[in-house]
Structure formats: C-alpha cells, structure tokens
Amino acid sequence: MTLIADSAIDTLWYTRCPVPTASGLANSLGWLDRTATESGVRFGVLQDAGPELAVRHFDHHLSGLIREGGNVPALAARASGSPTRLIGLTWIDEAQAILVRGDSDIREAGLLAGARIGIPAWAADQARSFPRAMSLHGFASALRLGELSFADVTLVEVATTAAPEVSTASSTRNTTWGVESLLRGDVDAIYVKGARAQEVAREHGLAVAVDLDSTASLRDRVNNGTPRPITVHADLLEQRPDVVVGFLAESLRAADWAAANIDEVRAVLQTETQSGPEGVVAAYGENFHTGLHLSLSDERVDLLGVQKQFLYAHGFLAADFDLQSWVAPEPLEQARALVAAQKDTLK
C-alpha cells in the first residue's frame, strides 16, 4: 500500500463520520479552518476531496490527517501498520437495536434462539467491512443478554450496497443493512443503529426486539461508535504537535458550546445524518449534547480494548497490537491546559 507522506506537512486534513462529534461541530462552526490558518497550514476535509484522498478515511495513509470516526476502520488501519496514534475517545450512545418484523413474536433477547439473523457480507477489505463487524458485535451482545450464543442462531449473509469511500452530507448513508431481507422474510432479525435507522424502522413498521442502549453495562454497548476514537497520523503529531493540540482545543471548545446550544447541534446532525428531527432525538436522546467531551480515561481505553479483541477474534484485524502503546495522551492534556488558560484570561 502506498503511503502518502509529505516531507513538510502544509495541510491539516480532517475526516469524520456523520454522527455527533465535537470535532464535527467545530468544523461546522469554522473553528478547525481557523486554527489551521492561525498555525500557517491549509485546511482540507476529505469529504470534499476526490476519491484518491477519500480512501484515506479508511487506511489513514495521509500524513496530515486527523480522523474522528468509527473504531473498526481506525483499529483495522493500525493493525495493518498505519502509523497512527490515538489522541482522544468519545462515547455517545446512538440507538443500537435488534429489529424484527412487526408481526414477529421475538420481543426479548432470549427469544432469539433459533432465529435467522442477518449479517452483512464481507466488503473488499477489513476496514470497509465495518457493517459486518457492527452487526456481529451487536448480535453478540444481544445474545449474551439472552444467555445465548451464535451457536443458538443461524447466521445469514445479506448483501450490502457499496458504501461511499468516505461519507458526505450529500451521499447516501446506509445504516440499516438487511432491511430488505428482513421485510422479505429471508431473515428474522437485523442489527441497526443511528438516526436514520430509527426512521426506517418506523417507515416499515419494524419492532425493537432488543434495545442495546438500555443495558446497564457499557460493555454490552461497545461497538463501532462506542467508544469513538480520534486518531492522528504520526508524522503530523511529530512535525506539527501545535496543530494537533489546536485541533483538540477547538473540539473541546465545541463540546462546551454544544452543551448550551442543543437546537443548533440538532440542526447540524440532521444534515450530517440525513435524518429528520424525530430521528435525531430518537437516536441520541435529549442530553447527548452535554457529553461530547474527549477523554482518554482508563475506562474508555479499556472499552476500546474490548472492541479490539472482538474484532481480532472475528477476523477484522490483520494482527493484534498493544493498545496502550497506541495511546498518545500528551496532546489532549496540552489542549485542556490551553483551553483552561484562555478561559482564565477572559475572567
């Protein structure tokens, strides 16, 4: 695989997924562009770039890139040797559920015994197979809640439409893989998540058999977006740590801003997720905007470790790797200090 590396990094590249993130809000507010300009570098968003760069959303082989998105591609890229560092984690529950047809008798986890569960097929590579990884982990959690395992169900592969190289506000995002198979009766249950999934369920009269977000244990809610990592190419962190710290500082400020501006945050999410206001509320609840702050707490890193081991055990990672050595805590610590110092000067 070709590595795109600049001898001198002159562009801060940013990529994200269409979900609630502080960095996404900072980008919408123009703050990321501002901090890049103040640091003397250009600012680019992969969602606005051509396909040659858009693919780097998955492999992170772009030296000026910071990525906030699902952990499956981030972990797969690191396992394949991409020189990235983990600089932040967020946790936003996003309506993970097992759906069944409205006339199904399955209404709790234990009743999944004997069911045909729809699992998206493998994609071209491990990183792009995140729909399969999400469904497998979602069902693994649901089955565990019902004191069942994959031995108690039948896995049925369902087709997936080709995902865009990197999601954009104008591209079609499919977060409900397997709905057609469920409606045809080819499978009995599917895993879904997010705002658009909530709307699709209502449109087709589908029912929630297992609400994974209602479980008490965070381990039962670990999946592609929980926790969600921010990763940076090692070249950018080494050559321009000030740019990385500035990026994180703007994300922290955006998280503060979000806590007091729920209507504006929801408006941004409707555009990002291509969902209506009801879908956003159903997926993310009333108070998600107060919890967008970044962390590298032991708990969040441990939960990411749960995901890493699941992905490795199920063939989504090319190799195992040491999670702690991936973590770079200094940029976030410095960003917090920077934001705190600036707040003090305004008092």
C-alpha positions as CSV (number, residue, x, y, z in Angstrom):
1,M,0.0,0.0,0.0
2,T,1.3,3.4,-0.9
3,L,1.9,5.8,1.9
4,I,1.3,9.4,1.2
5,A,3.9,11.3,3.3
6,D,5.0,14.9,2.9
7,S,8.5,16.0,3.8
8,A,6.9,19.1,5.3
9,I,3.3,19.0,6.2
10,D,1.4,22.0,4.8
11,T,-2.2,20.8,5.1
12,L,-4.3,19.7,8.1
13,W,-6.7,17.1,6.7
14,Y,-9.8,16.2,8.6
15,T,-12.3,13.4,8.2
16,R,-15.3,12.3,10.2
17,C,-18.4,10.1,10.2
18,P,-21.9,11.5,10.1
19,V,-22.6,11.2,13.9
20,P,-22.4,13.5,16.9
21,T,-18.8,14.6,17.4
22,A,-17.3,17.8,18.9
23,S,-14.8,18.0,16.0
24,G,-17.7,17.8,13.5
25,L,-19.3,20.7,15.3
26,A,-16.0,22.6,15.4
27,N,-15.7,22.1,11.6
28,S,-19.3,23.3,11.0
29,L,-18.6,26.4,13.1
30,G,-15.4,27.1,11.0
31,W,-13.1,26.7,14.0
32,L,-10.9,24.0,12.6
33,D,-10.2,26.1,9.5
34,R,-9.5,29.0,11.7
35,T,-6.9,27.1,13.9
36,A,-5.2,25.7,10.8
37,T,-4.9,29.1,9.3
38,E,-3.5,30.5,12.5
39,S,-0.9,27.7,12.5
40,G,0.2,28.5,9.0
41,V,-1.2,25.5,7.2
42,R,-4.1,24.9,4.8
43,F,-7.2,23.1,5.9
44,G,-8.9,20.3,3.9
45,V,-11.8,18.0,4.5
46,L,-11.7,14.5,3.0
47,Q,-15.4,14.7,2.4
48,D,-14.7,17.5,-0.1
49,A,-11.7,15.8,-1.7
50,G,-11.6,13.5,-4.7
51,P,-11.5,9.6,-4.5
52,E,-7.7,9.4,-4.3
53,L,-7.7,11.1,-0.9
54,A,-11.2,10.0,0.2
55,V,-9.9,6.4,0.6
56,R,-7.6,7.6,3.4
57,H,-10.6,7.8,5.6
58,F,-10.2,4.0,6.0
59,D,-6.4,3.4,5.8
60,H,-5.2,6.7,7.3
61,H,-2.2,6.8,4.9
62,L,-2.1,10.5,4.7
63,S,0.5,12.3,6.8
64,G,-1.5,15.4,7.6
65,L,-4.7,13.6,8.6
66,I,-6.8,13.6,11.8
67,R,-9.7,11.3,11.8
68,E,-12.7,11.0,14.2
69,G,-15.0,8.2,13.3
70,G,-15.9,4.6,13.8
71,N,-13.4,2.4,15.6
72,V,-13.4,-0.5,13.2
73,P,-11.5,1.3,10.4
74,A,-9.3,3.0,12.9
75,L,-8.3,-0.2,14.6
76,A,-8.0,-2.1,11.3
77,A,-5.7,0.6,9.9
78,R,-3.5,0.4,13.0
79,A,-3.4,-3.4,12.9
80,S,-2.3,-3.2,9.2
81,G,0.6,-1.0,10.1
82,S,-0.7,2.5,9.5
83,P,1.4,4.9,11.7
84,T,-1.3,6.4,13.7
85,R,-1.7,7.5,17.4
86,L,-4.9,7.5,19.4
87,I,-5.4,11.0,20.9
88,G,-9.0,11.0,22.1
89,L,-12.1,9.0,22.7
90,T,-15.8,9.9,23.0
91,W,-18.8,7.9,24.0
92,I,-22.3,8.8,22.6
93,D,-25.0,6.1,22.7
94,E,-26.7,6.0,19.3
95,A,-29.8,3.8,19.4
96,Q,-28.3,0.4,18.9
97,A,-31.1,-2.2,18.5
98,I,-32.1,-5.6,17.2
99,L,-35.1,-5.2,14.9
100,V,-37.7,-7.7,13.8
101,R,-40.8,-7.5,11.7
102,G,-43.9,-6.1,13.4
103,D,-45.7,-9.5,13.4
104,S,-42.7,-11.3,14.9
105,D,-43.0,-12.9,18.4
106,I,-39.4,-12.1,19.2
107,R,-39.6,-9.3,21.8
108,E,-36.7,-10.1,24.0
109,A,-33.1,-11.4,23.8
110,G,-33.9,-14.9,24.9
111,L,-36.4,-15.4,22.1
112,L,-33.7,-15.1,19.5
113,A,-33.0,-18.8,19.9
114,G,-33.4,-20.4,16.6
115,A,-33.7,-17.1,14.7
116,R,-32.1,-16.4,11.4
117,I,-30.0,-13.3,11.9
118,G,-28.9,-11.0,9.0
119,I,-25.2,-10.3,8.9
120,P,-23.8,-8.0,6.2
121,A,-21.3,-9.7,3.8
122,W,-17.6,-9.0,3.9
123,A,-16.5,-6.0,2.0
124,A,-13.4,-5.5,-0.2
125,D,-11.2,-5.3,2.9
126,Q,-11.3,-5.5,6.7
127,A,-11.7,-1.7,7.3
128,R,-14.7,-1.4,4.9
129,S,-16.3,-4.4,6.5
130,F,-17.5,-2.3,9.4
131,P,-21.2,-3.1,8.7
132,R,-20.4,-6.8,9.3
133,A,-18.4,-6.0,12.4
134,M,-21.1,-3.8,13.8
135,S,-23.8,-6.4,13.3
136,L,-21.8,-9.3,14.7
137,H,-20.9,-7.4,17.8
138,G,-24.4,-6.1,18.2
139,F,-25.8,-9.6,18.0
140,A,-23.1,-11.0,20.2
141,S,-24.2,-8.5,22.9
142,A,-27.9,-9.2,22.4
143,L,-27.4,-13.0,22.5
144,R,-25.3,-12.7,25.7
145,L,-28.1,-10.8,27.3
146,G,-30.4,-13.7,26.5
147,E,-27.9,-16.2,27.8
148,L,-27.4,-17.4,24.2
149,S,-24.5,-17.6,21.7
150,F,-24.1,-17.7,17.9
151,A,-24.5,-21.5,18.3
152,D,-28.2,-20.8,19.1
153,V,-28.9,-18.9,15.9
154,T,-28.4,-19.2,12.1
155,L,-26.2,-16.5,10.5
156,V,-27.5,-15.4,7.1
157,E,-25.3,-13.2,5.0
158,V,-27.1,-10.2,3.5
159,A,-25.9,-8.0,0.7
160,T,-24.7,-4.5,1.3
161,T,-24.8,-1.7,-1.2
162,A,-21.4,-0.2,-1.9
163,A,-20.5,2.3,0.8
164,P,-19.1,5.6,-0.3
165,E,-15.3,5.9,0.1
166,V,-16.0,8.5,2.7
167,S,-19.3,9.8,3.8
168,T,-20.5,13.2,2.9
169,A,-23.6,15.2,3.8
170,S,-24.9,14.7,0.3
171,S,-24.0,11.0,-0.1
172,T,-26.5,8.2,0.8
173,R,-25.6,6.6,4.0
174,N,-27.0,3.1,4.6
175,T,-27.1,2.3,8.3
176,T,-29.8,-0.3,8.0
177,W,-28.2,-3.2,6.2
178,G,-30.5,-6.1,5.8
179,V,-33.9,-4.3,6.0
180,E,-34.9,-5.7,2.6
181,S,-34.0,-9.2,3.7
182,L,-36.0,-8.7,6.9
183,L,-39.0,-7.4,5.0
184,R,-38.9,-10.3,2.5
185,G,-38.7,-12.8,5.4
186,D,-35.3,-14.1,4.5
187,V,-34.1,-13.3,8.0
188,D,-35.8,-12.9,11.3
189,A,-33.7,-10.1,12.9
190,I,-31.1,-7.5,12.0
191,Y,-28.9,-5.0,13.9
192,V,-29.3,-1.3,13.3
193,K,-28.0,1.9,14.8
194,G,-28.4,5.7,14.5
195,A,-30.9,8.3,13.5
196,R,-31.7,7.1,10.0
197,A,-32.2,3.6,11.4
198,Q,-34.9,4.9,13.7
199,E,-36.8,6.4,10.8
200,V,-36.5,3.3,8.7
201,A,-37.9,1.2,11.5
202,R,-41.0,3.5,11.8
203,E,-41.4,3.6,8.0
204,H,-41.7,-0.1,7.7
205,G,-43.4,-1.0,10.9
206,L,-40.5,-2.8,12.4
207,A,-40.2,-3.6,16.1
208,V,-37.4,-3.5,18.6
209,A,-36.6,-6.9,19.9
210,V,-33.6,-5.8,22.0
211,D,-32.7,-2.3,22.9
212,L,-29.0,-2.4,23.5
213,D,-28.8,1.2,24.7
214,S,-31.0,0.2,27.7
215,T,-28.5,-2.2,29.1
216,A,-26.7,-1.2,32.3
217,S,-23.3,-2.4,31.3
218,L,-21.2,-0.3,28.9
219,R,-19.5,-3.4,27.7
220,D,-22.8,-4.6,26.3
221,R,-22.9,-1.3,24.2
222,V,-19.4,-1.5,22.9
223,N,-19.5,-1.3,19.1
224,N,-18.1,0.7,16.1
225,G,-19.1,4.1,17.6
226,T,-18.8,3.3,21.3
227,P,-16.2,4.4,22.1
228,R,-15.3,6.5,19.0
229,P,-11.6,7.3,18.5
230,I,-9.8,10.4,17.3
231,T,-6.6,9.3,15.6
232,V,-3.7,11.3,14.0
233,H,-1.0,10.3,11.6
234,A,2.3,10.0,13.5
235,D,4.0,12.4,11.0
236,L,1.6,15.2,11.8
237,L,2.0,14.7,15.6
238,E,5.8,14.6,15.3
239,Q,6.2,17.5,12.9
240,R,3.3,19.8,14.0
241,P,2.2,18.9,17.5
242,D,0.9,22.5,17.8
243,V,-1.6,21.9,15.0
244,V,-2.8,18.7,16.7
245,V,-3.2,20.5,20.1
246,G,-5.0,23.3,18.4
247,F,-7.4,20.8,16.7
248,L,-8.2,19.2,20.1
249,A,-8.6,22.6,21.8
250,E,-11.2,23.6,19.2
251,S,-13.0,20.3,19.7
252,L,-13.1,20.9,23.5
253,R,-14.5,24.4,22.9
254,A,-17.1,22.9,20.6
255,A,-18.1,20.4,23.2
256,D,-18.6,23.3,25.7
257,W,-20.6,25.2,23.1
258,A,-22.8,22.2,22.3
259,A,-23.8,21.8,25.9
260,A,-25.6,25.2,25.7
261,N,-26.8,25.1,22.1
262,I,-28.9,21.9,21.7
263,D,-31.1,23.3,18.8
264,E,-28.1,24.3,16.7
265,V,-26.4,20.9,17.4
266,R,-29.5,19.0,16.3
267,A,-29.7,21.1,13.1
268,V,-26.1,20.1,12.3
269,L,-26.9,16.5,13.0
270,Q,-30.0,16.5,10.8
271,T,-27.7,17.5,7.9
272,E,-25.0,15.0,8.8
273,T,-27.2,12.0,9.3
274,Q,-29.8,12.9,6.6
275,S,-32.5,12.4,9.2
276,G,-35.4,14.5,10.4
277,P,-35.6,16.0,13.9
278,E,-37.5,13.0,15.2
279,G,-34.9,10.6,14.0
280,V,-32.1,12.6,15.7
281,V,-34.0,12.7,19.0
282,A,-34.9,9.0,18.9
283,A,-31.3,8.0,18.2
284,Y,-29.4,10.3,20.5
285,G,-31.9,11.3,23.2
286,E,-32.3,14.6,25.0
287,N,-28.9,15.1,26.7
288,F,-26.3,13.7,24.3
289,H,-25.1,17.3,23.6
290,T,-23.7,17.5,27.1
291,G,-21.4,14.6,26.7
292,L,-19.3,15.3,23.7
293,H,-16.0,16.0,25.5
294,L,-13.0,14.0,24.7
295,S,-11.3,11.7,27.1
296,L,-8.6,9.1,27.4
297,S,-9.8,7.7,30.7
298,D,-8.8,4.2,31.7
299,E,-12.4,3.2,31.4
300,R,-12.8,4.3,27.8
301,V,-9.4,2.9,26.7
302,D,-10.4,-0.4,28.4
303,L,-13.7,-0.4,26.5
304,L,-11.9,0.2,23.2
305,G,-9.8,-2.8,24.2
306,V,-13.0,-4.9,24.4
307,Q,-13.8,-3.9,20.8
308,K,-10.2,-4.6,19.6
309,Q,-10.2,-8.1,21.0
310,F,-13.7,-8.8,19.5
311,L,-12.5,-7.6,16.1
312,Y,-9.3,-9.6,16.2
313,A,-11.2,-12.8,17.3
314,H,-13.6,-12.4,14.4
315,G,-11.0,-11.7,11.7
316,F,-11.4,-8.0,11.2
317,L,-7.8,-7.1,12.2
318,A,-4.7,-8.2,10.3
319,A,-2.8,-8.6,13.5
320,D,-3.1,-7.9,17.2
321,F,-1.3,-4.9,18.7
322,D,-0.7,-3.3,22.1
323,L,-3.4,-0.8,22.8
324,Q,-1.6,1.2,25.4
325,S,1.4,1.9,23.2
326,W,-1.1,3.4,20.6
327,V,-2.3,6.0,23.1
328,A,-0.7,9.4,23.0
329,P,-2.2,11.4,26.0
330,E,0.0,14.5,25.8
331,P,-1.9,16.4,23.0
332,L,-5.2,16.2,24.9
333,E,-3.6,17.2,28.2
334,Q,-2.0,20.2,26.5
335,A,-5.2,21.1,24.7
336,R,-7.1,21.1,28.0
337,A,-4.5,23.3,29.6
338,L,-4.7,25.7,26.6
339,V,-8.5,26.0,26.8
340,A,-8.3,26.4,30.6
341,A,-5.7,29.2,30.3
342,Q,-7.7,31.0,27.7
343,K,-10.8,30.8,29.9
344,D,-8.8,32.3,32.8
345,T,-7.8,35.3,30.7
346,L,-11.4,36.1,30.0
347,K,-12.4,36.2,33.6
